[in-house]
């Protein structure tokens, strides 16, 4: 297992655990980042932050700081 911020573009995985506390955790869960959800990293901005994800049929962009709080089981695309 690793955290979402460590997944490279073109790879994906399955969310295992969503960390963070309070409003941040609630916001991540509300955006669809829930355990057992498959994700795919489309791309990362040129300076490294933010990253663009595909999940649940839509595209989501999140900051690397927020992505570091999400544990994923990595797998090849």
Secondary structure as a PSIPRED ss2 file (coil, helix, strand):
# PSIPRED VFORMAT (PSIPRED V4.0)

   1 X C   1.000  0.000  0.000
   2 X E   0.000  0.000  1.000
   3 X E   0.000  0.000  1.000
   4 X H   0.000  1.000  0.000
   5 X H   0.000  1.000  0.000
   6 X H   0.000  1.000  0.000
   7 X C   1.000  0.000  0.000
   8 X C   1.000  0.000  0.000
   9 X C   1.000  0.000  0.000
  10 X C   1.000  0.000  0.000
  11 X E   0.000  0.000  1.000
  12 X E   0.000  0.000  1.000
  13 X E   0.000  0.000  1.000
  14 X E   0.000  0.000  1.000
  15 X E   0.000  0.000  1.000
  16 X E   0.000  0.000  1.000
  17 X E   0.000  0.000  1.000
  18 X E   0.000  0.000  1.000
  19 X C   1.000  0.000  0.000
  20 X C   1.000  0.000  0.000
  21 X C   1.000  0.000  0.000
  22 X H   0.000  1.000  0.000
  23 X H   0.000  1.000  0.000
  24 X H   0.000  1.000  0.000
  25 X H   0.000  1.000  0.000
  26 X H   0.000  1.000  0.000
  27 X H   0.000  1.000  0.000
  28 X H   0.000  1.000  0.000
  29 X H   0.000  1.000  0.000
  30 X H   0.000  1.000  0.000
  31 X C   1.000  0.000  0.000
  32 X C   1.000  0.000  0.000
  33 X C   1.000  0.000  0.000
  34 X C   1.000  0.000  0.000
  35 X C   1.000  0.000  0.000
  36 X C   1.000  0.000  0.000
  37 X C   1.000  0.000  0.000
  38 X E   0.000  0.000  1.000
  39 X E   0.000  0.000  1.000
  40 X E   0.000  0.000  1.000
  41 X E   0.000  0.000  1.000
  42 X E   0.000  0.000  1.000
  43 X E   0.000  0.000  1.000
  44 X E   0.000  0.000  1.000
  45 X C   1.000  0.000  0.000
  46 X C   1.000  0.000  0.000
  47 X C   1.000  0.000  0.000
  48 X C   1.000  0.000  0.000
  49 X C   1.000  0.000  0.000
  50 X C   1.000  0.000  0.000
  51 X E   0.000  0.000  1.000
  52 X E   0.000  0.000  1.000
  53 X E   0.000  0.000  1.000
  54 X E   0.000  0.000  1.000
  55 X E   0.000  0.000  1.000
  56 X C   1.000  0.000  0.000
  57 X C   1.000  0.000  0.000
  58 X E   0.000  0.000  1.000
  59 X E   0.000  0.000  1.000
  60 X E   0.000  0.000  1.000
  61 X E   0.000  0.000  1.000
  62 X E   0.000  0.000  1.000
  63 X C   1.000  0.000  0.000
  64 X H   0.000  1.000  0.000
  65 X H   0.000  1.000  0.000
  66 X H   0.000  1.000  0.000
  67 X H   0.000  1.000  0.000
  68 X C   1.000  0.000  0.000
  69 X C   1.000  0.000  0.000
  70 X E   0.000  0.000  1.000
  71 X E   0.000  0.000  1.000
  72 X E   0.000  0.000  1.000
  73 X E   0.000  0.000  1.000
  74 X E   0.000  0.000  1.000
  75 X E   0.000  0.000  1.000
  76 X E   0.000  0.000  1.000
  77 X C   1.000  0.000  0.000
